[in-house]
Amino acid sequence: MKVGFVGLGNMGFPMALNLMKAGFEVYGKNRSQGKEQEFEAKGGRTGLSLAELALQMDVILTCLPLPSDVESVYSGAEGLIANARKGLVLIDCSTVSPTLSRELHAQASEAGIDFLDAPVSGGTTGAEAGTLSVMVGGREDVFNRVHNVLSAFGKSISFVGDAGSGSAVKLINQLMVGIHTLAVGEAYALAQQAGLDSDTLFGILNNSFAQSKIMERHYTQFIAKESYQPGFALKLLAKDMNLAADMGAESQVRLHAGKRAQALINQAVLEGYGDTDMSGMYKYQLTEDRNRRESGERKHFAVFLPMIDMEKSVQYRAEHLQFLADNRAAGRLHANGRFVDGAGGLVIYRGASLEEVESLVKQDPYVKFGARGYEIHEWEIVVADN
């Protein structure tokens, strides 16, 4: 059986090697030629375009970092779907939204070919060992037909339902990974301040209800070694948390812990931690704690944006809303809204000082281009009993 593999990154490269070890004839394709050359040196085949892969392979797997990468590989005149031969099975192992997986499944079905969303979990260690968890959505008969392909790199392989179901399970997994990652960072930062020995703490927690694979991974492979070269980069976890948040919003499920984790992880990425391993949230926690001890706790500030120029408000509304969305994702924005009588808007920011918040407000396109004025007041929030 001829198998194509698109995306020879940290996960895809060892997955493709395990397919070769299982006896498949594997053709690799990657954006950077260096990875293709490395794959060829290991015995893999290269040199085919996406269109040529689609015409010659029996199965093609993709493992790509971003949803936009997945769309570009599958869709369009030069993509896999448009050039696929009859009988081809496409398997996407990337982490994307269930909506995108269902769209690609529909496009493939219309072209007369099969598509499975089959994201994986287990990190680079699992990819190298061939012990990944694989969660698969699509048609069950197609899943059964390619089970031997998935078995080459997966140990726990589960069919979970219709198209998009595999992606949904993966995002739920990533939601919990993000929350657990924050818990590990907070726990070991607290231990450091309490003067506890981290190795002793790990031994206790790892044999208690606090035990998790994420804690074991983060502590033994990264925190204990004080090395944060990425096995799975924090910026990719941020992407996954954003997708999980979108899934929650579409499903009308309130992700209280998830939204907070999303905000903190996005903030860490904005502050330069994106290329560290996701366990680097521990380093971010230490830095944030140190900064707050030096400058004090962050406070809430109410910012009234009175209307000055209605036309400019309309002109710069999209940029203003994007500015608010970016600050919400970064954890700096607590709430925002507008007065229905057109008097202006109210934004609640978090910051260490009035000066810090004012510097931020001056970057708002509404203020920057003269659509709105601003008044800033420190705000003591009192939450009503529910």
N, C-alpha and C positions, 0 to 999 in steps of 0.2 A: 504493500500500500504506500502510495506517495503522499507525504504530509508536508504542507507548507506551514511555516511559522513566521509571523510578522510581529516584530518587536523583540529584539534580542537584548533586553535590558537586564537589570539585576535579577528579575524574576524569570523573564522569558528565556534568557540564555541557558540556565540550568534545566529549565523545563524542556527546551528543545534537545539538549544533550541526552536527557533521560528518554526521550522519544527514540533517539538513535540507538541507545543501549537496548531498548525494547525490540529492536529489529526493523524499525520503520525507515524508509528512505526519506530523509528530511531535507527540505529546502528552506534555508533561512533568509529573511529579509529584514534590514534595519535601516533607519534613517542615516546613521553614521557608518561609513564604509569600514572603519576599524573593527567594529563588532562583527561584521560579515567576514572579514579576513580572519579574525580570531576563531569564528565558528568553522570556517573552512579548514583551518589548521587542526581542528579537533575531529575532522572527518565529515563535516556537514557539506551540503551543496549550496551554492549561491548563484547569483547572476541573473535571476529571473525578475521581470517587472511584476507589479500586482496583476496586470491583465494576463500575463503569461502564467503566473501561478494559478489564477482562476480557471484558465483553460486546461491546465495539465494535472492539477492535483486532485486527489480523492477527498482529502480533508484539509482545510486551512484553519489554523488557530491564530488568534491575535491576542497580544498582551501589551497594551499601550497605556501610557500614563494619564492622558486626559480624554474626556468625552469628545472634544474637538478632533483629536487624533483619530479616534475610532470612526467618527463620521466621515472624515476625509479618506480613510482607507476603504470603507465599505461603500460609500455613496459616490455619485458623480460618474462621468463618462469613463474615467480611467480606474474606477474602483472595482472591488471584488465582485459586487453583485451584478453590475452591468456586463461584466465579461465572463461570468461563470458558465461553465459547461453543465449540462444536465447531470444530476446525480451528485453534484458537489455538496459537501456538508461544511458549513461555516460555523466556527465555535469561537465566541468572544470571551476571553478570560479576564478582560479589563473590568475595572470598577466604574460603572456608569449608572445613570438613573434607570429605573424600570421602564420609564416612558421611552427612552432612547432604545432600549433593548426590544421593546414591543414594536417600535417603528422599523427597526432593522429586520425583525422577524417578518413584518408585513411586506416590506420591500423584497425580501428573499422569496417569500411565498408567491408573490406576484411574478417573480422571475422564474418560478418553477424549481427552486432549490430550497435546501433546509438550513435553518439557523438555530443555534442554541446559545443562550447566555449562560456562561459557566465560569463565573468569577471564582477566584481561589483565595485561600487563607492559609497562613503558616509561615510566611516570610521567606527570606532567602535561604534560611536553614532548611525549611521544609521543601523548598524548590530543589535544592541540591540533593537532598536525601530521597526525593520522590515520595514524600509523605504529606503532601498538601491536602487540605480539605477542599473539595470541589462541590459547589452547589449549582444545580443545573435547572434551567427553565426552558420550556419548549415542548416539542412532541415527544412522548415517552418512547415511541417506536424508534425515533431517530437517536435518542439517548442510548437505547439498548444496542443500536447498530454501531455506535462509536465508543462503547464502554471500554473496550480494550485500548483505545487511544488515550482516554482520560486516565486509565489505570497506570499508564507509563510514568505519570508524575503525581498521581493522587493516591492517597491511602483511604481516606473517607470520602466516598463519592455518592452524592445523594441527588436523586431526582425530586424536585420540590414543587413542580406544578407548571402551569402554562408559561408562555413567553413573558419575560420580565420578572418571574418569581425568583430566579437565581440572583438577579441583581438586587431584588428587595431583601433577600436573606443576607447578602453581602453587606448592604448598607446598615442593616440592623447589627450585624457583627461589628462593623466599623464604629457605629454609634457607641457600642459598649467598649470597644478598644479605646476610643477617645476619652470616655469617662474614666475608665480604669487607669489610663495614662496620667490623667490629672491626679487621681487618688494616690498613685505611686509617688509622684513628684511632691505632693503635699505631705505624705506620710514621712518620707525620708528627710524632707526639709525640717519637719517638726522634730524628728529624731535628732537631727544635727543640733538644733537649738537646745534640746533637752540634754545634750551631752551623752547620748546613747551610742553604743557601738553598732554600726550599721550591719556588720556581718552577723552579730548576735541577733539583732532585730529580724533580719531576713530569715534566719533559722527558725525563729518563733513564728513569724507570720506565715511562713511557707508550710507550717504544720497546723495552722489555725484556719478559721473561717475566712480570714482575709486573703488566703492563698488564691492566686490566679496565674494563668500562663503569662499574662502581660507583666505582672510583678516579677516573675521568675526571669523572663526575657530581659526586661529593662535593667534589673539589678545585676544579674550575673554577667550579662554580655556588655553592659555599658556603664552603669553608675559605679559599680565596684571597680571597674577598670579605669574610670575617669576618661573614657574615650567615647566619642559620639559620632564617629564616621557612620554615615547612614546605611543601615540595612533596609529601612523604610523611612524615607525622608519626611520630616514634619510637614512640609508643604503639601505632600500627597495626602497625609492624614487630614489636613485642613480642607483639601478638596473633597475628600470623602465625607467629612462632617458637614460641609455645605450641602452636599447632595442628600445626606440623611435629613438635614433640616428642611430641605425642599420637599422631600418625601413626606415628612411629618405634616408640613403645611397643606400639601395636596390631600392628605388623608384626614385632615382635621384632628390630628393627635398632638396634644401639647407635650413638647419635649423640654420640660423645665431644666433638668440636669444637662440634657444634650445641648440646648441652646447656650447655656452658660459655658459648657466645655467648648463649643464651637467658637464663641467669642474670644475666649482666652487663647485658644490655639491659633486663631487668625491673628490675634494681637502679637503673639510670639513670632509668627512668620513676618509680620510687618516690621518687627524690631530686629530682624536679621537672623532668626533661628531656623528659617525654612529649610536650609540645606543640611542641618544636623539631623541625626536620627530622631525619631519621635520621642524617644526616651529623654531627649534634650529638654523636654518640658520641666524636668527636674532642675536643670541649670537655669532655665528661665524663672522658675519659682524662687530659687535662691537669690537671683539678681533682683527680682521684684521685691522680695522681702527686705533685702538690704537697702534698696532705694527708699522703701516706705519707712523703714526705721530711721533713715537719715532725714527724709523730708516730711514725714507724717502721713497719716492715712488719707486716702483720696476722699474728697467730699463731693456732694451733689451741688450743681449750680443750675438755676433756672435762667434761661436766656429768652427774653421776649424779643421777637423780631417784628417791630411795627412796620406797617406798609408805608413805603415812600413813593414807589413808582410801580403802578399796576402793570404797565406794558413790559417793563424789565422783569417783573416777577413772573410773567408768562414766558418771556424769552429764556430766562435762566432756570425755570422750574425743574427741568430734567437734570441739569447739572447739580442743582441744589439737592434733589432727592438722591442722586448717586453719592454725593458727599455725605449725606446722612447715613446711607446704607453702608458706606465704607467705614464710617465711625461706629456704627452699630456692630458690624462684624468684628471690629477691633476692640470692642468692649468699652469704648469711650462714651457712647451715647446710651442713656438710660431710657428715654422716651421722647417722642415728638408728636406734634399735632398742630392743627390750625384752627383759628376761630372762624366759625361759619359766617359771621357778619363781615368778613374780609378785613378785619383790623390787623391781622398778621398771624404769626405763628409762635409756638412755644416749644423750646427744645430743652431737655434736661441732660446736661453733660456730667460726667464724672471727671474729677481732676484734683491735683494736689493743691492748687491755688487758683485764685481769681485770674492772676496773670497768665497761667498756663491755659485756662479755658478761653480767655480773651484772645490769646494768640491763635487758638484753634478757630474761634468764631470768625476772626478776620479772614480766614481762608475759605469760608463759606461763599460760594458764588453769589448768593443773594446780597451779602454784605460787601463783597469785593467789588461788585459792579453797580452798587448803589440802588438795588431794588428794595432793600430793607435796611432799617437802622437796627440797633441792638441795645438792650439793657441787660445787665448780668447781676444776679442776686444769689448769694449762697442760700441753699435751700435745705432745711432740716425736714426730712421725710418722716411722716408719721403714718403708718399703715393701719387702716381700719380692720377690726376683727371681722372675719368672714362667718 
